[in-house]
Amino acid sequence: MESFRTRVTPWLLLLPAMVLLVTFTHWPALATVWDSFFSTAKKARPSHFIGIENYRSMVQDDVFWQALWNNVIYAVGTIPLSIALAIAMALWVNSHLVGRGFLRLAYFTPTVLPMIAVANIWLFFYTPQYGLLEQITQVLGLPSHNWLGDKSTVLGALIVVAIWKEAGFFMIFYLAALQQIPPTLAEAAALEGASRWQYFRRVLFPLLMPTTLFVLINALINSVRMVDHIFVMTRGGPDSASTLLLYYIYQVGFSFLDTGYAAALTVVVLAVLGLVAFFQLRFLERRTHYQ
C-alpha cells in the first residue's frame, strides 16, 4: 500500500498542471494541425477536407514570404541587441553604485507597461512634424522624415520599440545570475592581473551562459509573438513592409475570416519555432553546461 501511494502521489501532484497544459497548449496545437487540412466554412458551404491545399497556397503567397523575411530581420535585429543591452545594464546596476535601486526601477519600468501603452508612446515619438524625434531633427537642422510611413525605416523603428521594451525584462534574469556568482572570482582574477574585459570574457560570460540560453529562447518566442505594437503603430504597412508572421495570421484569421489558411500558417510558425528550440537545446545546451 505504501509503495502504491509513493508511485501515485507524484502523478496526483502533477495532475492539475498537466490538465492545464493539455487543455490550453497541446490540444489547441493538435486542433490547429487538424484544421489546417480543411477549408474555411462558409454560409452556404460547410468545411471539407482539402489535404495540403492550404500549404500549397502558402508557397504561392507573396505576403507570407514578405512577412517571413520581415520576421527574420526583426529577430536578428532585436535578439542580439536586447541581450547585449540587458547584460550591460545588469553589470551596471549590480555594481556598487549610488542610486542603483532607482536605476533598476527605471530599466525595468518599460517591461511592466502594457504593449498598447508602449506603442502609443512611441507612436508620438515617431509622429511626423510633431513627434519627439521630429523636434530633435529640427533642432539639428535635419529634414523631416516619416519613420513609420517609409518602407526603408518602418521595420527598424519597430525593432527599437521592441528592444526598449524587452531589454529591462532580460536584465532581471542576468542580474539574478550575477548575484549568484561568488565575488571571490573577481578578486582572484584581479590578483592574476586580469583586466575587466578579460574577467568578463573568460570568467563572467561563460558562467552566464545558462541564463543566456534561457533568455535566447524567450527572445526568439517574443520576436514571433509580437503583434500589439504593429496593430497600433503600422497595421503591417506600408505595403506589408512591417507585417510579421503573427500579425499576418491575425489578418487572415480575423480580418479575412480564412480560418483554414490561418491554421496552416500557425502550424508552420509552430514548426519553425520547434526546430529552432530543438537546435538550441540540443547543440547549445551541451556547450552551455560544459559537457
C-alpha positions as CSV (number, residue, x, y, z in Angstrom):
1,M,0.0,0.0,0.0
2,E,2.8,2.4,0.9
3,S,4.5,1.6,-2.4
4,F,1.3,2.3,-4.3
5,R,1.0,5.7,-2.6
6,T,4.6,6.5,-3.4
7,R,4.1,5.9,-7.1
8,V,0.7,7.6,-7.4
9,T,1.3,10.7,-5.2
10,P,3.7,12.5,-7.7
11,W,1.3,12.0,-10.5
12,L,-1.6,13.4,-8.5
13,L,0.5,16.4,-7.7
14,L,1.3,16.9,-11.4
15,L,-2.3,16.4,-12.5
16,P,-3.6,20.0,-12.2
17,A,-0.6,21.3,-14.2
18,M,-0.9,18.5,-16.8
19,V,-4.6,19.2,-17.3
20,L,-4.0,22.9,-17.8
21,L,-1.1,22.2,-20.2
22,V,-3.0,19.7,-22.3
23,T,-6.2,21.9,-22.3
24,F,-4.6,25.2,-23.3
25,T,-1.4,24.1,-25.2
26,H,-1.3,20.5,-26.6
27,W,-5.0,20.2,-27.5
28,P,-5.2,23.6,-29.3
29,A,-2.0,22.8,-31.2
30,L,-3.3,19.4,-32.4
31,A,-6.7,21.0,-33.3
32,T,-4.8,23.7,-35.3
33,V,-2.9,21.0,-37.2
34,W,-6.2,19.2,-38.0
35,D,-8.0,22.4,-39.1
36,S,-5.1,23.2,-41.5
37,F,-6.2,20.3,-43.7
38,F,-9.8,21.7,-44.1
39,S,-11.3,24.6,-45.9
40,T,-12.9,27.5,-44.2
41,A,-16.6,27.0,-43.6
42,K,-19.0,29.4,-45.4
43,K,-22.7,30.1,-45.0
44,A,-23.7,28.0,-48.0
45,R,-20.7,25.6,-47.9
46,P,-19.5,23.6,-44.8
47,S,-15.9,22.9,-44.2
48,H,-14.5,20.0,-46.0
49,F,-11.1,18.1,-46.2
50,I,-8.8,19.7,-48.8
51,G,-5.5,18.0,-47.8
52,I,-2.4,20.2,-48.3
53,E,-4.1,22.8,-50.4
54,N,-3.7,25.5,-47.7
55,Y,0.1,24.8,-47.7
56,R,0.2,24.9,-51.5
57,S,-1.5,28.3,-51.3
58,M,1.1,29.4,-48.7
59,V,4.0,28.6,-51.1
60,Q,2.5,31.0,-53.7
61,D,1.6,33.7,-51.2
62,D,3.9,36.7,-51.6
63,V,2.7,38.4,-48.4
64,F,3.6,35.3,-46.4
65,W,7.1,35.3,-47.7
66,Q,7.4,39.0,-47.1
67,A,6.2,38.5,-43.5
68,L,8.6,35.6,-43.0
69,W,11.5,37.7,-44.2
70,N,10.4,40.6,-42.1
71,N,10.3,38.3,-39.1
72,V,13.8,37.1,-39.8
73,I,15.1,40.7,-39.9
74,Y,13.1,41.6,-36.8
75,A,14.5,38.6,-34.9
76,V,18.1,39.3,-36.0
77,G,17.7,43.0,-35.1
78,T,16.1,42.5,-31.7
79,I,17.6,39.4,-30.1
80,P,21.3,40.2,-30.1
81,L,20.9,43.8,-29.2
82,S,18.3,43.1,-26.4
83,I,20.6,40.5,-24.8
84,A,23.7,42.7,-25.1
85,L,21.9,45.7,-23.7
86,A,20.5,43.5,-20.9
87,I,23.9,42.3,-19.9
88,A,25.3,45.8,-19.9
89,M,22.5,47.1,-17.8
90,A,22.8,44.2,-15.3
91,L,26.5,44.7,-14.9
92,W,26.0,48.4,-14.2
93,V,23.2,48.1,-11.7
94,N,24.9,45.1,-10.0
95,S,28.0,47.3,-9.1
96,H,28.3,49.4,-6.0
97,L,26.6,52.4,-7.5
98,V,24.8,55.3,-5.8
99,G,21.1,55.2,-6.7
100,R,21.3,51.7,-8.2
101,G,17.8,50.9,-6.9
102,F,16.4,53.8,-8.9
103,L,18.3,52.6,-12.0
104,R,16.9,49.1,-11.6
105,L,13.4,50.5,-11.4
106,A,14.0,52.8,-14.4
107,Y,15.3,49.9,-16.6
108,F,12.5,47.6,-15.5
109,T,9.6,50.1,-15.9
110,P,9.1,49.6,-19.7
111,T,8.7,45.9,-19.0
112,V,5.6,46.4,-16.8
113,L,3.9,48.8,-19.2
114,P,1.3,47.2,-21.5
115,M,2.4,46.9,-25.0
116,I,-0.5,49.0,-26.2
117,A,0.7,51.9,-24.0
118,V,4.3,51.4,-25.2
119,A,3.1,51.5,-28.8
120,N,1.2,54.8,-28.3
121,I,4.2,56.4,-26.5
122,W,6.5,55.5,-29.4
123,L,3.8,56.5,-31.9
124,F,4.0,60.0,-30.5
125,F,7.8,59.9,-30.8
126,Y,7.6,58.9,-34.5
127,T,4.8,61.3,-35.5
128,P,5.9,63.4,-38.5
129,Q,6.4,67.1,-37.8
130,Y,5.1,67.0,-34.2
131,G,6.9,63.9,-32.6
132,L,9.9,64.0,-30.3
133,L,12.2,62.7,-33.0
134,E,11.0,65.4,-35.3
135,Q,11.7,68.1,-32.7
136,I,15.2,66.8,-32.3
137,T,15.8,66.7,-36.1
138,Q,14.5,70.2,-36.5
139,V,16.9,71.5,-33.8
140,L,19.8,69.7,-35.6
141,G,18.7,71.1,-39.0
142,L,17.9,67.7,-40.5
143,P,15.0,67.2,-42.9
144,S,11.6,65.8,-41.7
145,H,11.1,62.1,-42.1
146,N,8.1,59.8,-41.7
147,W,9.7,56.9,-39.8
148,L,6.6,54.6,-39.8
149,G,5.5,55.6,-43.3
150,D,8.8,54.8,-45.1
151,K,9.4,51.2,-46.2
152,S,13.1,51.5,-45.5
153,T,12.8,52.6,-41.9
154,V,9.5,51.2,-40.5
155,L,10.9,47.8,-39.5
156,G,13.9,49.4,-37.9
157,A,11.6,51.8,-35.9
158,L,9.6,48.7,-34.6
159,I,12.9,47.0,-33.7
160,V,13.8,50.0,-31.5
161,V,10.5,49.7,-29.7
162,A,10.9,46.0,-29.0
163,I,14.5,46.4,-27.7
164,W,13.3,49.3,-25.4
165,K,10.5,47.0,-24.1
166,E,12.4,43.8,-23.7
167,A,15.9,44.7,-22.5
168,G,14.8,45.5,-19.0
169,F,13.0,42.2,-18.7
170,F,16.0,40.2,-19.7
171,M,18.2,42.4,-17.4
172,I,16.3,40.9,-14.3
173,F,17.5,37.4,-15.2
174,Y,21.1,38.5,-15.7
175,L,21.0,40.5,-12.5
176,A,19.8,37.4,-10.6
177,A,22.6,35.3,-12.2
178,L,25.3,37.9,-11.4
179,Q,24.3,37.9,-7.8
180,Q,24.8,34.2,-7.6
181,I,28.4,34.4,-8.8
182,P,30.9,34.5,-5.8
183,P,32.8,37.8,-5.6
184,T,36.0,35.8,-4.8
185,L,36.3,35.0,-8.6
186,A,36.7,38.7,-9.3
187,E,39.2,39.1,-6.6
188,A,41.2,36.1,-7.9
189,A,41.1,37.5,-11.4
190,A,42.3,40.8,-10.1
191,L,45.2,39.2,-8.3
192,E,46.2,37.4,-11.5
193,G,46.3,40.8,-13.3
194,A,43.3,40.2,-15.5
195,S,41.6,43.3,-16.9
196,R,37.8,43.9,-16.5
197,W,37.3,42.8,-20.1
198,Q,39.4,39.6,-19.7
199,Y,37.4,38.8,-16.5
200,F,34.1,39.3,-18.3
201,R,35.1,37.3,-21.4
202,R,37.0,34.5,-19.6
203,V,35.0,34.1,-16.4
204,L,31.8,36.0,-16.2
205,F,30.2,35.5,-19.6
206,P,30.8,31.7,-19.6
207,L,29.1,31.5,-16.2
208,L,26.2,33.4,-17.6
209,M,25.7,31.1,-20.5
210,P,22.8,29.1,-18.9
211,T,20.9,32.3,-18.3
212,T,21.8,33.4,-21.9
213,L,20.3,30.2,-23.3
214,F,17.1,30.7,-21.3
215,V,16.9,34.4,-22.4
216,L,17.7,33.4,-26.0
217,I,14.7,31.1,-26.2
218,N,12.4,33.6,-24.7
219,A,13.7,36.3,-27.0
220,L,13.1,34.1,-30.0
221,I,9.5,33.4,-28.9
222,N,8.9,37.1,-28.3
223,S,10.2,38.0,-31.8
224,V,7.5,35.9,-33.3
225,R,4.6,36.6,-31.0
226,M,4.9,40.4,-31.0
227,V,1.7,41.8,-32.6
228,D,0.3,44.6,-30.3
229,H,2.6,47.4,-31.4
230,I,2.2,46.6,-35.1
231,F,-1.6,46.7,-34.7
232,V,-1.3,50.2,-33.1
233,M,1.6,51.7,-35.0
234,T,1.6,50.5,-38.6
235,R,-1.1,47.8,-39.2
236,G,1.5,46.0,-41.3
237,G,2.2,48.9,-43.6
238,P,3.3,50.5,-45.7
239,D,2.9,47.8,-48.4
240,S,3.4,44.9,-45.9
241,A,6.8,46.3,-45.0
242,S,6.2,45.8,-41.3
243,T,3.9,42.7,-41.5
244,L,5.2,40.0,-39.2
245,L,4.0,36.4,-39.1
246,L,1.7,36.6,-36.1
247,Y,0.1,39.8,-37.4
248,Y,-0.4,38.2,-40.8
249,I,-2.1,35.2,-39.1
250,Y,-4.3,37.7,-37.2
251,Q,-5.2,39.3,-40.5
252,V,-6.0,36.1,-42.3
253,G,-8.0,34.6,-39.4
254,F,-9.9,37.6,-38.1
255,S,-10.0,40.2,-40.9
256,F,-10.2,37.9,-44.0
257,L,-12.0,35.1,-41.9
258,D,-10.0,32.4,-43.6
259,T,-9.6,30.1,-40.6
260,G,-8.2,27.1,-42.6
261,Y,-5.4,29.1,-44.1
262,A,-4.7,30.8,-40.8
263,A,-4.4,27.4,-39.1
264,A,-1.9,26.3,-41.8
265,L,0.2,29.5,-41.2
266,T,0.1,28.8,-37.4
267,V,1.3,25.2,-38.0
268,V,4.3,26.5,-40.0
269,V,5.2,29.0,-37.3
270,L,5.0,26.4,-34.6
271,A,7.2,24.0,-36.6
272,V,9.8,26.7,-37.2
273,L,9.9,27.6,-33.5
274,G,10.1,23.9,-32.5
275,L,13.0,23.3,-34.8
276,V,14.9,26.3,-33.6
277,A,14.2,25.5,-30.0
278,F,15.4,21.9,-30.6
279,F,18.6,23.1,-32.2
280,Q,19.2,25.5,-29.3
281,L,18.6,22.9,-26.6
282,R,20.3,20.0,-28.5
283,F,23.5,21.8,-29.5
284,L,23.9,24.9,-27.4
285,E,22.9,23.4,-24.0
286,R,25.9,21.0,-24.1
287,R,28.3,23.9,-24.6
288,T,26.4,25.9,-22.1
289,H,27.0,23.5,-19.3
290,Y,30.5,22.5,-20.4
291,Q,29.7,18.9,-21.1
